[in-house]
Amino acid sequence: MNNEQIEVCGNEIQYDKSGVGHCWVAAYQIDCPSSIQEEIDCEIIDGGKDDCDDFLASNGVHYRW
């Protein structure tokens, strides 16, 4: 398992452990599986979101970059 913080399109990804935006921490592979990384990649590339304060992924977890 990789112990490096997840980066998508050069952006470091964080996720919210609290579920309500109060505890943002670095995301690692266990926190941000490849399918979610693809969702974030699409938001950055296709959605034009170079940065995002709160993205609700299909797994119900909030991410930001």
KOLDRENVO-762731 format. One line per field, with one value per atom (N, C-alpha, C): residue number from 0; residue in three letters; atom name; x, y, z. Coordinates in nm, 2 decimals, m for minus. Example, Ala and Ser with C-alpha at 12.3 -4.5 7.8 and 13.67 -1.06 7.14 Angstrom:
<pts>
n [0, 0, 0, 1, 1, 1]
res [ala, ala, ala, ser, ser, ser]
atom [N, CA, C, N, CA, C]
east [1.32, 1.23, 1.32, 1.28, 1.37, 1.29]
north [m0.57, m0.45, m0.33, m0.22, m0.11, 0.00]
up [0.78, 0.78, 0.78, 0.71, 0.71, 0.79]
</pts>
This chain:
<pts>
n [0, 0, 0, 1, 1, 1, 2, 2, 2, 3, 3, 3, 4, 4, 4, 5, 5, 5, 6, 6, 6, 7, 7, 7, 8, 8, 8, 9, 9, 9, 10, 10, 10, 11, 11, 11, 12, 12, 12, 13, 13, 13, 14, 14, 14, 15, 15, 15, 16, 16, 16, 17, 17, 17, 18, 18, 18, 19, 19, 19, 20, 20, 20, 21, 21, 21, 22, 22, 22, 23, 23, 23, 24, 24, 24, 25, 25, 25, 26, 26, 26, 27, 27, 27, 28, 28, 28, 29, 29, 29, 30, 30, 30, 31, 31, 31, 32, 32, 32, 33, 33, 33, 34, 34, 34, 35, 35, 35, 36, 36, 36, 37, 37, 37, 38, 38, 38, 39, 39, 39, 40, 40, 40, 41, 41, 41, 42, 42, 42, 43, 43, 43, 44, 44, 44, 45, 45, 45, 46, 46, 46, 47, 47, 47, 48, 48, 48, 49, 49, 49, 50, 50, 50, 51, 51, 51, 52, 52, 52, 53, 53, 53, 54, 54, 54, 55, 55, 55, 56, 56, 56, 57, 57, 57, 58, 58, 58, 59, 59, 59, 60, 60, 60, 61, 61, 61, 62, 62, 62, 63, 63, 63, 64, 64, 64]
res [met, met, met, asn, asn, asn, asn, asn, asn, glu, glu, glu, gln, gln, gln, ile, ile, ile, glu, glu, glu, val, val, val, cys, cys, cys, gly, gly, gly, asn, asn, asn, glu, glu, glu, ile, ile, ile, gln, gln, gln, tyr, tyr, tyr, asp, asp, asp, lys, lys, lys, ser, ser, ser, gly, gly, gly, val, val, val, gly, gly, gly, his, his, his, cys, cys, cys, trp, trp, trp, val, val, val, ala, ala, ala, ala, ala, ala, tyr, tyr, tyr, gln, gln, gln, ile, ile, ile, asp, asp, asp, cys, cys, cys, pro, pro, pro, ser, ser, ser, ser, ser, ser, ile, ile, ile, gln, gln, gln, glu, glu, glu, glu, glu, glu, ile, ile, ile, asp, asp, asp, cys, cys, cys, glu, glu, glu, ile, ile, ile, ile, ile, ile, asp, asp, asp, gly, gly, gly, gly, gly, gly, lys, lys, lys, asp, asp, asp, asp, asp, asp, cys, cys, cys, asp, asp, asp, asp, asp, asp, phe, phe, phe, leu, leu, leu, ala, ala, ala, ser, ser, ser, asn, asn, asn, gly, gly, gly, val, val, val, his, his, his, tyr, tyr, tyr, arg, arg, arg, trp, trp, trp]
atom [N, CA, C, N, CA, C, N, CA, C, N, CA, C, N, CA, C, N, CA, C, N, CA, C, N, CA, C, N, CA, C, N, CA, C, N, CA, C, N, CA, C, N, CA, C, N, CA, C, N, CA, C, N, CA, C, N, CA, C, N, CA, C, N, CA, C, N, CA, C, N, CA, C, N, CA, C, N, CA, C, N, CA, C, N, CA, C, N, CA, C, N, CA, C, N, CA, C, N, CA, C, N, CA, C, N, CA, C, N, CA, C, N, CA, C, N, CA, C, N, CA, C, N, CA, C, N, CA, C, N, CA, C, N, CA, C, N, CA, C, N, CA, C, N, CA, C, N, CA, C, N, CA, C, N, CA, C, N, CA, C, N, CA, C, N, CA, C, N, CA, C, N, CA, C, N, CA, C, N, CA, C, N, CA, C, N, CA, C, N, CA, C, N, CA, C, N, CA, C, N, CA, C, N, CA, C, N, CA, C, N, CA, C, N, CA, C, N, CA, C, N, CA, C, N, CA, C]
east [0.08, 0.00, 0.09, 0.05, 0.12, 0.09, 0.20, 0.18, 0.19, 0.18, 0.19, 0.05, 0.04, m0.08, m0.13, m0.25, m0.31, m0.30, m0.25, m0.25, m0.33, m0.42, m0.49, m0.47, m0.41, m0.38, m0.30, m0.21, m0.12, m0.18, m0.30, m0.36, m0.36, m0.32, m0.32, m0.47, m0.51, m0.65, m0.66, m0.77, m0.80, m0.94, m0.97, m1.11, m1.15, m1.28, m1.34, m1.38, m1.30, m1.33, m1.45, m1.50, m1.62, m1.75, m1.74, m1.86, m1.94, m1.90, m1.97, m1.87, m1.75, m1.66, m1.58, m1.56, m1.49, m1.35, m1.32, m1.19, m1.13, m1.07, m1.01, m0.86, m0.83, m0.70, m0.66, m0.53, m0.47, m0.53, m0.56, m0.62, m0.51, m0.52, m0.43, m0.51, m0.44, m0.51, m0.63, m0.62, m0.73, m0.85, m0.82, m0.93, m0.99, m0.92, m0.96, m0.92, m1.01, m0.98, m0.97, m0.92, m0.90, m1.03, m1.14, m1.27, m1.30, m1.28, m1.30, m1.20, m1.07, m0.97, m1.01, m1.08, m1.13, m1.24, m1.33, m1.43, m1.37, m1.28, m1.21, m1.14, m1.07, m1.00, m1.10, m1.22, m1.32, m1.37, m1.38, m1.43, m1.32, m1.19, m1.09, m1.08, m1.07, m1.05, m1.18, m1.28, m1.41, m1.49, m1.49, m1.57, m1.50, m1.37, m1.30, m1.27, m1.28, m1.26, m1.11, m1.03, m0.89, m0.87, m0.97, m0.97, m1.12, m1.14, m1.28, m1.27, m1.36, m1.37, m1.45, m1.54, m1.62, m1.68, m1.63, m1.68, m1.74, m1.87, m1.93, m1.92, m1.84, m1.82, m1.93, m1.93, m2.03, m2.03, m1.92, m1.91, m1.96, m2.01, m2.07, m1.97, m1.84, m1.74, m1.71, m1.68, m1.65, m1.50, m1.46, m1.32, m1.30, m1.18, m1.14, m1.00, m0.97, m0.84, m0.81]
north [m0.12, 0.00, 0.12, 0.22, 0.35, 0.44, 0.49, 0.58, 0.73, 0.76, 0.90, 0.96, 1.09, 1.16, 1.15, 1.13, 1.13, 1.26, 1.26, 1.38, 1.34, 1.43, 1.42, 1.54, 1.53, 1.64, 1.75, 1.70, 1.79, 1.85, 1.82, 1.87, 1.77, 1.81, 1.73, 1.72, 1.59, 1.57, 1.55, 1.61, 1.59, 1.54, 1.47, 1.43, 1.47, 1.48, 1.52, 1.40, 1.38, 1.27, 1.29, 1.41, 1.44, 1.42, 1.43, 1.42, 1.55, 1.65, 1.78, 1.90, 1.87, 1.98, 2.04, 1.96, 2.01, 1.94, 1.84, 1.77, 1.72, 1.82, 1.79, 1.73, 1.62, 1.56, 1.51, 1.48, 1.43, 1.30, 1.28, 1.15, 1.06, 0.94, 0.83, 0.73, 0.63, 0.54, 0.47, 0.44, 0.38, 0.47, 0.60, 0.70, 0.75, 0.73, 0.78, 0.67, 0.57, 0.47, 0.52, 0.44, 0.48, 0.52, 0.46, 0.51, 0.65, 0.69, 0.82, 0.92, 0.87, 0.96, 0.99, 0.89, 0.92, 1.02, 1.02, 1.12, 1.26, 1.27, 1.39, 1.44, 1.35, 1.38, 1.44, 1.38, 1.43, 1.57, 1.59, 1.73, 1.83, 1.80, 1.89, 1.92, 1.81, 1.82, 1.87, 1.79, 1.82, 1.93, 1.94, 2.03, 2.17, 2.17, 2.30, 2.35, 2.25, 2.29, 2.27, 2.37, 2.36, 2.35, 2.41, 2.39, 2.38, 2.31, 2.28, 2.27, 2.35, 2.35, 2.23, 2.17, 2.06, 1.98, 1.86, 1.78, 1.65, 1.62, 1.50, 1.39, 1.29, 1.18, 1.08, 0.99, 0.88, 0.79, 0.79, 0.70, 0.77, 0.90, 0.97, 1.05, 1.05, 1.12, 1.25, 1.35, 1.49, 1.50, 1.55, 1.57, 1.71, 1.76, 1.89, 1.89, 1.99, 2.00, 2.15]
up [0.00, 0.00, 0.00, m0.07, m0.09, 0.03, 0.09, 0.21, 0.17, 0.04, 0.00, m0.02, 0.01, m0.01, m0.16, m0.18, m0.31, m0.38, m0.51, m0.59, m0.72, m0.76, m0.89, m0.97, m1.09, m1.17, m1.10, m1.02, m0.95, m0.82, m0.79, m0.67, m0.55, m0.44, m0.32, m0.27, m0.25, m0.21, m0.06, 0.00, 0.14, 0.15, 0.26, 0.28, 0.42, 0.44, 0.57, 0.65, 0.76, 0.85, 0.93, 0.95, 1.03, 0.95, 0.82, 0.74, 0.73, 0.81, 0.80, 0.78, 0.73, 0.70, 0.81, 0.92, 1.04, 1.06, 0.98, 1.01, 0.88, 0.80, 0.68, 0.70, 0.64, 0.65, 0.52, 0.50, 0.38, 0.34, 0.22, 0.17, 0.12, 0.15, 0.11, 0.03, m0.03, m0.11, m0.04, 0.09, 0.16, 0.17, 0.17, 0.19, 0.06, m0.05, m0.18, m0.29, m0.30, m0.40, m0.54, m0.63, m0.77, m0.84, m0.81, m0.87, m0.83, m0.71, m0.66, m0.72, m0.73, m0.80, m0.94, m1.01, m1.14, m1.14, m1.05, m1.03, m1.02, m0.93, m0.90, m1.03, m1.10, m1.22, m1.32, m1.33, m1.43, m1.39, m1.26, m1.21, m1.24, m1.23, m1.26, m1.41, m1.49, m1.63, m1.70, m1.69, m1.76, m1.70, m1.57, m1.50, m1.48, m1.51, m1.50, m1.36, m1.26, m1.12, m1.08, m1.10, m1.06, m0.91, m0.84, m0.69, m0.65, m0.54, m0.49, m0.34, m0.28, m0.13, m0.07, m0.15, m0.10, m0.22, m0.24, m0.35, m0.28, m0.30, m0.25, m0.35, m0.33, m0.42, m0.41, m0.50, m0.51, m0.39, m0.32, m0.20, m0.07, m0.09, 0.02, 0.11, 0.07, 0.14, 0.07, 0.15, 0.11, 0.09, m0.03, m0.07, m0.11, m0.10, m0.15, m0.20, m0.28, m0.34, m0.37]
</pts>
